[in-house]
Amino acid sequence: MKTRQHTLLLIGCLLTPVPAHTGELTVGPRLEMTHPGKGHEVQLSGPAVAVDREGGVIVAWIAHEGHANHLYVGRPGTEANTPVHVNPEGLTVDALHQPPGIAIGPGGEIYLSWSSGKAKPEGVLFASDLRLSRSIDGGRSFDHHLRVNEDRPIAHSFEGLAAAADGTVVLSWIDSRDGWDQASTHVARIGERGTRVDGVSTLDRDTCVCCRSHIATGPNNTVAVAWRKVFSGDIRDMVVSLSHDGGQSFTPSTLVHADRWQLNACPHRGGSVAFDSRGRSYLTWYTEGKQGKPVVLFARASDGQRFSAPQRLDASTGSIPDHVRMAVDGAGRAVIVWEDATAVRRRVLLRSSSDGGRTFSPVQSLSSALKAYAPDVAVSPTGGFVVAWHEEQFPAVKTIVHRVHFKEGR
């Protein structure tokens, strides 16, 4: 196991003038994780955040060190301020293009998904294996590092990760097993506490090759997978497929909305899907539609798959919304965060809904630094939500974490 030569500084205090109330939410103390290095020397993936059964926050990220990428987890706001190195000796992380996946199992297991580097045959541009690492001691150590895909000299990445109430882990990803110009979406069911692949389903053979699938589990063995599908004429719009048997089989994909985004390229932008305890599903995503205008949209489906007309969440005029993420609790309360960028500034913005997505709070800014980016959000089992993002505070790069709670009486 590689020993890291530095330590992250974890601080739990209010340091910036984040408003006490963000729309319908109360914002808790700010936690900081300072990454070693200065300015552009620090190269990180976006953070991935989760909350364990006791309400403890866990953040995962990938860092470029020397000539390789490595996966870490940390617990901001605790005395355990030394990050844990996850990938084992001999395996390095393939790229920084997306955060690791993170999920908490019903027994407190911490699962991380990531792509390990793989030898590339001549003429092959990308090759990697999709891994699932597991901790059963609260994140102090990780084991198994299961290879989820079959042994093929191609890339397996852009994954989504979730854990069901019965302990089954479900993992979606994109690969090009049918040829570099024909990407497809796949889902694996993983049992025995993350140590055995029980089956793989192929959901689509016309997937946008790098648009990041996303997966969520819901009540009564439901699973939803969202991805960007390529339709005739290079139309790239979001679709969802459902499983009612814990990921063993899936319905044909359903178009969420006919955005009609035409693009002969891969935009590297997907969506975020979630369930509430009644089985209603929610989706938020980025599109540029027919007009080529960047927007963030939201839609919900009472039956899990037939979605309402979308609502626009951002209010951008001179900026670009990006990297949208969503979390929904059992009561249907939703928190949606995204990055808002101009040529000079990048902010983390938030909107919330306390009524199942029928109405939303005004757009609020969470960040105060000149460059804040790559937000993520998770539901806390003990109540409320947790939001995380990176920001540059020269000469340092920090990961920022806030707990947020809906006001009482909502």
N, C-alpha and C positions, 0 to 999 in steps of 0.2 A: 504493500500500500504506500502510495506516494505521500511524503510528509510535506505539508505546506510550510513555507518559510516565513509566513506572515500571519497576522491575526486581524480580523475585522473588529472595528470598534463599534459596539452596540450601545446606543444611547436611548433612553426612554424619557423624553421631556418635550414640552411644547417649545419649539424654536422659531416658528414663523407664524405670521398672522393669518393662519387658516381660520375662516369664520367659525364661530361656535355652532352655527346651524347652517347646513347645506341643504336648502330646499326643505324637504321633510325629514332630513337626517340630522342627528347630532354627531359631530366629529370628535373622536377621542384624541388622546395624546399622540404626538408624532414620534415614531421610532426611526432611528437612522442606522444604517449599516454602511460604513465607509470602506470602500475597496482600495487596496494598496495600489500605488502607482499615481502618476500625475497626468492630468489632462488626457490627451489622445493616446497615451501609453496604455490606458485601461480599455480593453476590448471585451465586451460582455454580450451575452444574449439578453433578451428581455427576462425579467423575473417571472417566476411562477409561484403563486401563493396558495396555501391551503391552511385549514384550521383543524386541529385534532379534536378528539372527543372531550378533552378537558378545556378546550378553548385556546390552546397554545398555537401560536402562529408559526408556520414553517415556510421558508422561502427557499426556492431552488434556482440556480442560474448556472450558466456555462461561462468560463473565463478562458481567454487565450493567454497562455504562459509559455514563454520560450518559443518552441516550434510546434506546440500542440494545444488542443482544447481540453479542458477538464471540467467535470461536473461537481458542484458543491451544493450543500444545503446548510442553512443556518436558522437559528431561532432568535429573532430580534426581541429585545426587551428582557432577556434572561441572562443569568450569570454564565451560561455555556456559550461564551462569545468566540469560540474557535470554530470556524466552519469545518464541516465534515466532508472529506474528499470521497466521492462516490465511485467513479469508474475505477476498476481494478487495474493492477499492473499489467501492461501489455495491450490495454484497450484505451483508446482516446476517442473523444467525441468528434464526430465528423465535421460539424460546422456550427456557426453562431447564428444561423439565419432565423432560428425560432427558439423560444424557450423550451426547456424540458417539459414534459407532461408531469402532472402531480395529482395524486388521488389518495384518499384515506380510506382504508378498509374498515369493515364493521368490528374487527378485533383490534383496531388501532394500528394496523399495518400501514406503513408509508410506502407508496409505490411511485417510482419515477420512470418515465419513458424517455429514451434518447437514442440517437443513431450513432453507432460506432463506426470508425473508419475501416475501410476494407480495401484490399489490393484491387487495382483497376486493370483489367485486361487491356491489351492494346486496342485503341479505338473507342474505349469506353470513357465518357466524361465523368460520370459519377457512380460511386459504388459505396454502399453502407449496409449495415445490419441494424434492424430495429431491436432495441434492448428493453427489457423490463427489470429494473433493480428493486429490491425489497428490503425494508427494515422492519424488524419485529421488536426493536428495543427503543422505540421513540426517536429514531434518526441518529443514534450514536454510531451505528454501523449498518452497512448494506451488503446483501449477499445475492447469490444466484445469477443476477445479470442475464436473465433468460433471453436467448435469441428467439424472437417471435416469428420471424419469416423463415421460409425455406432458404437453403443456401444457393443464392443466385448472384451473379456478378453485376448487380444493378443497385440503384439507390432505393432505400425504404425509409420514408421520412414523412414530414408534414402530418404528424399524427395527432390524434385526440385520445384522451385517456379518462376512464371513469371506473368506479367500483360500485357494484350493486349491493343492496342490503343483505343478500344471501352470501356475500363474499366473492362472487364471480367478478373478475376484472375483464373489462372490454376495452379493446384498443383498435382504433381505426388508423389507417395510413394510406398513402398513395405510392404506387410503384408503376413501372413501365415494363412489366414482364412480357407484354405482347408487342413490344417495339418502342423505341424512344419517342415516337410520335403518337403513341396511343396509351396514355396513362389510365390507370384504373384505381378504384377505391375498394379497400378490403377491410374486414373486421375480424379480429380474433377473439375468441372466448378463452380465458385463462383461469384455470382452477388450481386447487391445492395451494391456496394462499400465494398465488403468483409464481408458481414453479412449473406449471404444465400447460401447454397449449392444447385445448380440448377440441378446437375446430376453427376453421377459417372460412368466411363467406366473401364472395366477390359481389359487390353491389353495383358497380358501374364500370363500363369500359370506354367512356368518353369524358374523363375527368380533366379539369384544368390542372396541369401537372404540378403546380407548386402553390396551390391556393389553400392549403391548410384545412384538412378535415377537422370536424369537431364532433364529440360524442357525449351523450348524457344518459343517465339511467333515471327511471321514474318508478312509480308504484306499479304493483301487479306485473312485475317482470318486463316492464317496457324499457326499450332502448331506442334512442333517436340518434341518427347520424346525419350531419349536414355537410355538404360540400358544394363546390362550384362546378357545374356541369357545362361541357361544351356542346352547344346545339348547332344545327346547320347554320352556316353563314358566320361562323366564329362568334356566335352569341354566347356569353358566359354569365349564366344566372344561377342562383342558389336553388338547391333541391334538398329534400329531406326524405329519409327512409326510416320506417319504424319496424321494431321487433316486439312481439307480444309474448315471446317465450325466452326471454333472457339473452337474446343475441344468437339463438340457434338458427333462426330464419328471419328474413326481412321482406317487407312489402316492396313492390316497385317504387322507385323514387317519385316524389311529387314536386312539381314546380311550386316554389313558395310565392313568387310573383314574377310576372313578365317584365323585368326591368329593361330587357333588350339591350344589354351592354355588349356592344360589338368591339372586339379587340383581338387582333392577330398577334397576341403575345400573352405571357403569363403575368398577371398583376401582383402575385404574391399576397393576396388578400382573400381571406375566407370569412367565416361567420362564427357565431357563438350561440349554442342551443342549450336549453334548460327545461326542466319540468317543475311543476309544483306538486303538492301531495294529492291533488284531485286528478292528475294526469293531463292537465293542460300543458301544452308546450309553447315555448317562447323562442324567438329567433331574432338576432340582430346581426347586421352585416353591412359591408361597404359595397357601393356600386357607383358607377358613373352614368348608367342609364343611356337613353337615346341621345340626350343632350351633351354627354361627355362631361357632366358636372359632378364632382365628388360629393357624395352624401352618405350619411349613416342612417339606415332604416331599421324599423322594428315591426314585428308582426307576431300575432299569437294565434293558437289553434285550440279550440275547446276539445276537439277529438284527437289532438296530437299531431294532425297532419294537414288538415284543410285550413289554411291560414287566412286571416283577415287581411283587408287592404292595409298596406304598410303605412306607418307614421314616420315622418322624418324627425330624427332626434337632434341633429346638430342645427345650428343657426348660422353656419359659416357663410360669409360673403367674400372676405379677402383672405381666407385661410383654408387649409385642407384638413378634413377630419380623417383619422386613420387608426388602425390597430384597436378596433372596438372589442370590448369584452363585457360579459354579462354574468350575473349570478342571481338566482331566484330561490327564495326560501319556500317552505311548504305551504305557507299562506298565500303565495303568489306575489309577495313583495319583491320588487326587482331593483337592482342597482346596476347601472350601465356606465362604463367608463370608456374614454377614448382619448387619443392624442390629437391635438389640434396644432397645426404647424403653419408658420409663415416662413419667409426667407430668413428671418432673424430669430424668431422665438418658437418654442414648442411648449405647449401646456398640456396638463392632464385635466380633462373636463368630466363632469358627472351629471347624470339625470337619474331620478328615482321614481318609482311608482309604488304606491301602497294599495292599489286596487286591481291588481292583476293585469296591469298594462293598459287600462282604459284611459287613465290620465297620467301625466308626468309632471314632476317638479320643473321649475326653470333650470336652464343650463347654469351650472356653477363650476368655478375653477377651484381645484384642490391644490394645485402647485403654485409656487411663488418664484422658483428659479427661472433663469432665462431659457434653459433647456431642460425640460422634463418630458419623459417619453416612456413608451412600452408599458402601459399600465396593465394590471391584472386585478381580478376581484374574486372573492370566494365567500360562501356562506359559512357562518360560524354555527356549529351545533349547539352552542350555549346561548345563541341569540345574536342578531346583528350580522354585520358583514366586515370583511377586511379588504382594504385596497392597498396595492403595492405598485411602485414604479421606480424608475431610475431618474436621477437628475444630476446635472453638472453644477457643482459649487466650487469654482476654481480655487485651488488646483486639484480638487478631489472629485471623484464620481461616487455618489451615494445611492443606496436603495432606501426608499422612503416607504414606511408602512403606517397606515391609519386604520383604526377600528371605527366603524360608523354604525349608528343605531337609529332606527325609526323612532320618532317622538312618541311618548306615551299617549295613549288615547286614539292612536291611529288604528 
